[in-house]
């Protein structure tokens, strides 16, 4: 007897949103998650605990190709990495679908709209000239700029740029009721940030046919010919007619590779030899604009600049407020020096596309994950940072500092099980079904054939809702 009609492995943005899309279908859905619920605690709003002490980071380590062990900075909780995300819900731009994608923005548009509604996205469709077409405005107005960010927007407009509100999945009043902190990189423990758990999973769990089991690690996928027959987990063997892997771009690829057998010697769903390949991680830098003025913002992350997006350079958005303890923890500066900088800085996140490369990949070595990230498109990123620095100086910030994020920082990892029409060069079809297996699906950032230069959460959610409809239609 099967444990469910559908088993979803992972409760992050893909898995939780897929479950929400299956709500009311009558299908029995079991979600298995290796992590636990993230409970509230004093550390949830303690910058030293989060950024200096790494209170929430798991002990997990991966390897570089030369054998160096590192902590990747991913999270293992119900809701996955979205528990700590910046809550930015941007659509891929229309041009982002031009290469490698088997679908276009118009195909995904209705699912984007449903995802925006599910995550209660706050935004303004009229302010950004690169914004793709929407059938209707956002249901909620943008999260308001704080006074120093209002002043920043005026300065940027004076020098000819087009700042616009970031579309955000944040209930500001609820977030601030727990504490006056930014939400970016801080854990959501009160539902003020609409993440995979507090928005999608909470919605899904209203259906009594949908259940969640935590603390369950899937170790192997069993197959018989071209069908999955079971999951070998830390909690015993589980079976269902259809299996969806939504463990994240790295862990999904590793699980498929570890599940090799006589019929699938290179790993599951891997006749194309593309599983684990095309790993992408956005090129990203922190840019701090300093002036004599104190920055009195609390949360800050409400503005973006896309003036250089069409040139292929990327997106600029505000970081969550970089406070003294955050800056000291990230740079090693003494706290007095960190305070001098942090108190007078407005903090930006410059993000450029990482291009798909089959030699940039995830492999496995025994129980270890090996990540060989081959950074691409770096010159475009340097050009973006240079343009931003020049513009900020023109806007009245005499000192502008920048620091690139290194490979230990997960900056929207994706691409290791790309979707496509051609089984020779892709792992899944346009609905996320593995080409090689009749009843195996993938539903996370692994599917993305390109990283674009915007946050991927909304696109992952939209693909999940599209997959949910497909699963219901093919019951």
N, C-alpha and C positions, 0 to 999 in steps of 0.2 A: 504493500500500500504506500502511495506517495505521501510525502510530508506536506505538500502544497501543490497547487496547479503551476505556480511560478515561484522559484526561489531567486531572490536578488542578493548578491554578495556585495555588501557595502552600503552605507547609509549617507554617503556624501551627496553632492549636488546632483549627480546623475541618478543614483539609486533611489534617493528619497523622492525626487521629483517624478521618477517613473512610478513609484508607488502611489503618489498623489494622483497621477494620471489614470491609474487602474482603479481608483476609488469608485465604488458603485457598480463595478463590472460584474460582480458575482463571483469573480475568481478568488480562490484562496491563495493569498500571497504571503510568503515568509521572507523577511529580511534578516540576514545574518550579518552581524557587525563584530569585528575583532575588538573594538574599543568599548568603553562604557559611557554612560551619560556623564556629561560635564556638569558637576554640581557647583553651586555657588560657594564661594569661600572668600576670605579677605584678600587672597592673592589675585582675584579676578580683576581688580582695579589697582593693583600695586605694580607700578612700572619697574621697580627694582626686581621684584619677584619674576615678572614676565621676561624682561629683557636682559637683566644681569644674571639672574639665577637659573633661567630656563625652566621655571617651575612646571610648565605644561608640556615641554618637549619630551617625547618618548626616548627611551634608552637606545632605540634602534640605530644601527649603523649600516652604512653601505661602503663599498669599495670603489676606488678609482682604478683605472686599468693597471697602474703600477703597484697596486696593492695597498695604497694608503686608505686607512679607515676614517670615515667622517660621519657626523650626525647630520642627516639631510634637512632637518627642520620641518618635516611633515608632522601631522598630528593624527592621533588614533583615538578619536572620540565619535560618539553618535553625532552625525552631521559632518564628520570629516574635517578637512581644512577650512570649510566654510565657517566653522565656529570662530575662526580668527581672521576671516577675510575682511577686506575694506568695504564690503557691501555694494560695490560698484556693479551695476547691471546694464552694461553697454551692449547694443547689438553690433555684430560684425557689420562693417560698411558694405554697400553693394559690391564695390570693386574687390573686396576681400574674397568673394566667392569665385572670382574669375579663373583662378588656376587651381587644379587638383580637386576641386569640389564637384560632386556629381549632381548637386542641387544648387539653386540660387537663393537670393534673399527672399524673392517673392514666394518660393515654396515654403520657406521657414517662417514667413511673416505672421501667419495666424498663430503659430506656436510661440513665437516671440511675444505676441500680445497676451496669450494665455499665461505665459510665464511671468510677464510683468504684473499681471493681475494677481497671480498666486503669491508673488513676493511683495506685493503692495509697493511697487516701485514709485518713488517720488521723482518727478522730472518735468522737463519742458521740451516738447518736440520741435519748437520753432526757433530755438536760440542757436543751434549748432548747424552750420551749413553742410557738414558732412553726414548729418543724421539721415538714415534711410527713411523711406516713406512709412508712416503709421496710418492705420485705418481710423484711429481715434487718438485724442490726446491721452497722456497719462491720467490715471484716476486721481492722483494726488499731486499737489503743487510741489516744486522742488524744496528740498531741505534748505532753510534760509541761510544765507551767508552771514557770518559774524561781521562786526563793524570793520575790522581790519581787512577782511576779505572783500567787503564792498569797496573799500578804498583801493585794494589791489585790482579789482575788476575795472575800476575807473582808469587807473594808471595804464593798464594793458590796452584798453580801448583807445586811449590817447595816442599810443604809438602804433596804432593800426591793426592790432590783433583782435580776435573775436572770442573772448572768453565766454563760456557757457556753463550752466549748472550741470554737475555730474548727476546722472540718474542713479539713485541710491535706494537700497532696500533697508531703510532705517526709520523707525518710529522714534523721532528725536526726543519727545517728552518722556517716553518710557525709558529710553536709554539713559538720559540724564538723571532720571529719578533714582537710579542705582548709584550714580556717582558722576561728578563733572570731569570726565575723561574723554579722550577720543575713542572711537570704536575700531579704527584700523589697527590690526594686530593684537587687539584685546579680545578676550573670550566673551562670547555672548552667554550670559547666565540668567537673563530676565526677559528675553524675548524682544528687547528693544532693537536688536539687529535681526532682520528677517533672513535667517540662514536656512540651510538644508533641514535642520532639525526643527527650528521654531516656526518655520513657514510650511515647507513641503511635507515633512514627516508628521507634524502635528495635524495637518489636514488629512493625510492618508490614514492616520490611526483612528479617525472618526468612524472608519469602516471596520466592523468587527471581523471581517474576513482577512484583514491585514494585520499581521503580528510581527513583532521585533524580538530577536534573540541577541543579546549582547555577550561579549566575551567569547565569541566563537571565531576561531581562525580556520579558514579553508586552506588545506595543505596540498590537495591534489584534486584534479577533475578526472573522473573515470569515464572511459568511452568504450563503446562496442561498435566498431565500424565507423559510420558517420553520425552516430548519435551519442550524446552524453547520457550516461546511465546513473551517475551519482557523484556526490561530493564527499571527499574524505576530510573531516574536520576534527578540530580539537574536542568537539562535543559529540562525536560519532558520525556515522554515515547518514547523509541526507539525500533524498531523491525527489524529483519533480519532473513532469513532462517537458518543462522548459526552464532553462537556467540562464540567468543574466549576471554577468560579471561587471561590477561597478566599483572596483577596489582602488581606482585611481590609476593614472597613466603608467606609473612605475610598477605598482604591485599587480595590476591586471596583466601586464606583459610577463612579469616574473612567474605568476601562477600558470599562465598558458605554457611557458617554456618548461617549467618544472613538471608539467603533466604529460611529458612525452611518454610514448609507449611504442610497441612494435608497429602498430598501424600509423602512428604519427611520430616518427623518430626525431623530428625537429621541433617538437612541441605542438600543442593543439592549435588549430586554425592557421597553420603556418606553412601551407604548401607554397605560398608566395615568398617565403623567407622574409616577410615584412614585420612579423611580430617582434616587438622591441626596437625596431628601427624607426628612423625619422623622429627621434626624441627632440622636442623643442622646449625651450625655457626662455622666456622673454629676456632680451637685453634690457637691462634696467639700471638706472642711476638715481641716487638721491641728490637733489640740487637745493642748496640752502641760500636764499637771498637775504642778505643782511643790510640793515640800515640803522640809523641812530634811534629809530622808533622802537618801542617795545611792542611785541606781538602779544596781544591779550586774548587771542583765540583759545578756545577750549578744544574744539573738535576739528576745525579748520577744513576738513576734506569735503569741499562742496563745489569746487570749480575745476574746469578742464580747458585745455587749449588744443584745438585740432587744426590750426592754420597750416601746419606742415605735413598733415596726414596724406594728402593727395600726392605729395612729392615722394612718398615712400619713407619718410623719416620717422613718423610715429606719433604717439599721443603723449600729451603732458597733462598731469592731473596733480592736485594737491595731495600730499601725504597727510595722514593723521598727525596732529600736532606733535612735533618732536620735542619732548620736554628734556630738562636737564638730566634726569636719570637715564632716559632712553639714549641720549647722545653720548653720555659718559660710558654706558654699557657697550654701545656699538663701536665706539672709536678708541676707547681706552684713555680719553682725556681726563685730567683731574676735574672733579666736579666744579670748582670755581671757574675754570676755563670753559667747561661745557655750558655752565649757566650763562656766561657772558655771550656765547654764541646763540644758544637756544632761545634766550629771552628776546633777541633782536632779529630772529630769522623767521621767514616764511618758507615752508618746506614743500618741495615739489618732487614728483615722481615722474621721471622721463622714461618712456617705454617704447622700444622698437621691436619690430618683428624679428623672430628667429626663424630662418628658412628651413624647410624639411631637407634632411640629409640622411640617406640610408646608413651612413657610417656613424652617425650620432645615435647611440643605441643603449638599450638595457639588455644585459645578459645575466645569467646566473652561474654561480660557482659554488656547488654544494648548497649550503643553506644561505649563502650570501648573494646579495644583489650587487652587480657591478654596473656602474653608470659611467659611460664614456660620452660625455657631452662635448660635442664639437661646435663651439659657438660660431655663428655665422652673422653676416650683415653688420659687422661691428663698425665699419666705416660710416654707415648710415646712422648708427646710434651716436657716434662721436659728433657727427654733423648736427643731429638733433640737440644734443647737449650744448654744443657751441652756439647754435641759433638761440636757444633758450637763455643762455648766459648773456649774450649780447643784448637781447630784448629786455631782460631784467635790469641790466645796467642803464639802458635808455629809460626805463620806467622809474628810475630813481633809487635803485639798490646798488650802491657803489662797490660792495664786495659780494661776490657770488662764488660759492664753493660747491664742488661736486665730488661724489664718490660712487664708483660702480659697485653694484651688488655682485658678489662672487658666486661661484658654482655651488656653494653650500646653501645658498638662499633659494628656496623654491619660488620661482617667479612664473607661476601659471604653467606648470609642466603639462605636456600634451603630446599626442601624435603617435603613440607606439602601437596602435592597432587601427590604422587609418581606414576610414570608409571609402568606398568607391564602387564603380560599376564593373571594373575589370578584376577578376580574381587573381590575375597574374601579378598585379602590383598593389593590391589592397587586401585587407584582412576581413572586412565586413562589407555588406551591401549598404545601400543608402539608408536602410532602416536599422542598421546595427546588427543584423544577423550575420554570424560567421559564414563565409562562403563555403567552408569545408564541412560544416556540421549542421545537421537539420534543426537542432533544438538549442543551440548555444547563441547567446546574444551578448553584446557589450554595450554598456551605457555609462560612459564617463568621458573624461578628457582624452582618453586614448584614441577616440574616434576622429578627432580633429585632424584633417589633412594639412591644415596650415594654422599657424598661431595668430595670424593678423597682428595688429598692434594695439588691441584693446583687451580688457579683462574678459576671460572666457566664460564666466559663470552663467550668464544669461543664455549663451549659445548652447552650453551643455544642457541646461534646463529645457530649452526649446526642443533639442534633439530627443530628450527623454520623453517629453509629452507626445512628440510625433511617434516615437517607438511604442508608447503606451497605446495609442490609437491603433497601430498596426497589430499589436498583440491581441487586442480586443477583437479586431476584425478577422483575425486568423485563428480564433479559438476552435 
